[in-house]
Amino acid sequence: MNMQQPSPLISDSHEIWHTGSGNQIKFDQIMTHINDHTSLGGKVFIGTDSMLRPGSCVFATAICLHGSTGQSGGRYFFKRETEKDRDYASLNSRMLKEVQESIEMAGKIVQTSPGADVEIHIDVGTSERSKTRRLVEALKGWTLAAGFSCKVKPYAWASASVADRHTK
């Protein structure tokens, strides 16, 4: 994985970010919200989810702000990307892409806001019924090695609920 990243205030040209209510927003505006939020002691939660479609896969990444002083509830931002001509039929390849997207986004955020408390939510489960159970330790290890705390289901609400909503 190439850890060199573009300036966090310049979003990739193909990235279109939205507020939770669906309005478009620029990435530098999101960073302003993040800086304001973290200055009040708030935490940043990042999660990515995916949905396989015929011939493509939709990935949604959510940046969720929650827990600052005086805040009730929270707010979030999301982007959707459709990957075509790649083989995401494999559950492993989708899970790796989801975690990669979240780690890269967390890296962009802490590059600009070094004091931000960022937690990554990984859409994998530990129950016997979960198809992703065997990936839990590897994906948690990757996230921790990248320098971020993480949660998995049932505590991974940024990926399993917020990002999931925008893969549809």
C-alpha positions as CSV (number, residue, x, y, z in Angstrom):
1,M,0.0,0.0,0.0
2,N,1.3,3.4,-0.9
3,M,1.1,5.6,2.1
4,Q,1.9,8.8,0.2
5,Q,-1.4,10.8,0.1
6,P,-2.5,14.0,-1.6
7,S,-3.0,17.1,0.5
8,P,-6.1,16.5,2.7
9,L,-7.6,19.8,1.8
10,I,-7.7,18.8,-1.9
11,S,-10.2,16.1,-2.5
12,D,-9.6,13.8,-5.5
13,S,-11.5,15.2,-8.5
14,H,-13.7,12.2,-8.7
15,E,-14.8,12.4,-5.1
16,I,-18.2,13.9,-4.5
17,W,-19.0,14.4,-0.9
18,H,-22.4,14.9,0.6
19,T,-23.9,15.9,3.9
20,G,-26.1,13.5,5.7
21,S,-29.1,15.3,4.2
22,G,-27.7,14.7,0.7
23,N,-26.3,18.2,-0.1
24,Q,-23.0,18.3,-1.9
25,I,-20.1,19.7,0.2
26,K,-16.4,20.3,-0.5
27,F,-13.8,18.2,1.4
28,D,-12.2,21.4,2.8
29,Q,-15.6,22.3,4.3
30,I,-15.8,18.9,5.9
31,M,-12.3,19.5,7.4
32,T,-13.5,22.8,8.9
33,H,-16.4,20.9,10.5
34,I,-14.0,18.2,11.8
35,N,-11.6,20.8,13.2
36,D,-14.5,22.6,15.0
37,H,-15.9,19.3,16.3
38,T,-12.5,18.0,17.6
39,S,-11.7,21.3,19.2
40,L,-14.8,20.7,21.4
41,G,-13.6,17.2,22.3
42,G,-15.6,15.3,19.7
43,K,-14.5,12.1,18.1
44,V,-14.4,11.2,14.4
45,F,-15.7,7.8,13.3
46,I,-15.0,6.5,9.8
47,G,-16.6,3.5,8.1
48,T,-16.9,2.1,4.6
49,D,-19.4,-0.4,3.2
50,S,-20.0,-2.0,-0.2
51,M,-22.7,-3.6,-2.3
52,L,-22.0,-5.9,-5.2
53,R,-24.0,-5.2,-8.3
54,P,-23.8,-6.9,-11.7
55,G,-20.6,-5.7,-13.3
56,S,-19.7,-3.3,-10.5
57,C,-19.4,-2.7,-6.8
58,V,-20.6,0.4,-5.0
59,F,-18.5,1.6,-2.1
60,A,-19.7,4.3,0.4
61,T,-17.4,5.9,3.0
62,A,-18.9,7.8,5.9
63,I,-17.2,10.4,8.2
64,C,-19.3,10.7,11.3
65,L,-18.9,13.4,14.0
66,H,-20.2,12.5,17.4
67,G,-19.6,13.2,21.1
68,S,-18.5,16.8,21.3
69,T,-19.2,19.0,24.3
70,G,-22.7,20.5,24.1
71,Q,-23.6,18.4,21.1
72,S,-26.8,16.3,21.0
73,G,-26.8,13.7,18.3
74,G,-24.2,14.0,15.5
75,R,-23.6,14.7,11.9
76,Y,-22.0,12.8,9.0
77,F,-20.7,13.2,5.5
78,F,-20.4,10.5,2.8
79,K,-19.1,9.7,-0.6
80,R,-20.2,7.0,-3.0
81,E,-18.0,5.4,-5.7
82,T,-18.8,2.7,-8.2
83,E,-15.9,0.5,-9.2
84,K,-16.3,-1.1,-12.6
85,D,-14.1,-3.6,-14.4
86,R,-12.7,-5.0,-11.2
87,D,-13.3,-8.3,-9.5
88,Y,-15.1,-7.6,-6.3
89,A,-17.1,-10.9,-6.4
90,S,-14.7,-12.1,-3.7
91,L,-15.7,-11.1,-0.2
92,N,-12.0,-10.8,0.8
93,S,-11.4,-8.3,-2.0
94,R,-14.4,-6.1,-1.0
95,M,-13.4,-6.2,2.7
96,L,-9.8,-5.2,2.0
97,K,-11.0,-2.3,-0.2
98,E,-13.4,-1.2,2.5
99,V,-10.7,-1.1,5.2
100,Q,-8.2,0.5,2.8
101,E,-10.7,3.3,2.0
102,S,-11.3,4.0,5.7
103,I,-7.6,3.9,6.6
104,E,-6.8,6.3,3.8
105,M,-9.6,8.7,4.8
106,A,-8.4,8.6,8.4
107,G,-4.9,9.4,7.3
108,K,-6.1,12.4,5.3
109,I,-8.0,13.7,8.4
110,V,-5.1,13.3,10.9
111,Q,-2.7,14.8,8.4
112,T,-4.6,18.1,8.7
113,S,-6.0,17.7,12.2
114,P,-3.3,15.8,14.1
115,G,-5.1,15.9,17.4
116,A,-8.3,14.3,16.0
117,D,-9.4,11.2,17.8
118,V,-10.3,8.9,14.9
119,E,-11.9,5.5,15.2
120,I,-12.4,3.2,12.2
121,H,-15.5,1.0,12.1
122,I,-15.0,-2.2,10.1
123,D,-18.0,-4.0,8.7
124,V,-17.1,-7.5,9.8
125,G,-18.7,-9.7,12.4
126,T,-17.5,-12.1,15.1
127,S,-20.7,-14.3,15.3
128,E,-20.6,-17.9,14.2
129,R,-23.0,-17.0,11.3
130,S,-20.8,-14.1,10.0
131,K,-19.2,-14.9,6.6
132,T,-16.5,-12.3,7.5
133,R,-15.6,-13.8,10.9
134,R,-12.3,-15.2,9.7
135,L,-11.1,-11.8,8.5
136,V,-11.7,-10.0,11.8
137,E,-8.2,-10.3,13.3
138,A,-6.4,-9.5,10.1
139,L,-8.4,-6.4,9.4
140,K,-8.3,-5.2,13.0
141,G,-4.5,-5.8,12.9
142,W,-4.1,-3.8,9.7
143,T,-6.1,-0.9,11.2
144,L,-4.2,-0.9,14.5
145,A,-0.9,-1.1,12.6
146,A,-1.9,2.0,10.6
147,G,-2.3,3.8,14.0
148,F,-6.1,3.9,14.4
149,S,-8.4,2.4,16.9
150,C,-11.2,0.3,15.5
151,K,-14.5,-1.5,16.2
152,V,-16.2,-4.4,14.5
153,K,-19.9,-5.5,14.5
154,P,-22.0,-5.0,16.5
155,Y,-20.2,-1.8,17.5
156,A,-19.2,-0.7,14.0
157,W,-22.2,1.6,13.4
158,A,-20.3,4.0,11.0
159,S,-19.9,1.3,8.5
160,A,-22.7,-1.2,9.2
161,S,-25.4,1.5,9.5
162,V,-24.3,4.9,8.1
163,A,-22.2,3.9,5.2
164,D,-24.5,0.9,4.5
165,R,-27.4,3.3,3.9
166,H,-25.6,4.9,1.1
167,T,-24.5,1.8,-0.9
168,K,-28.1,1.2,-2.0
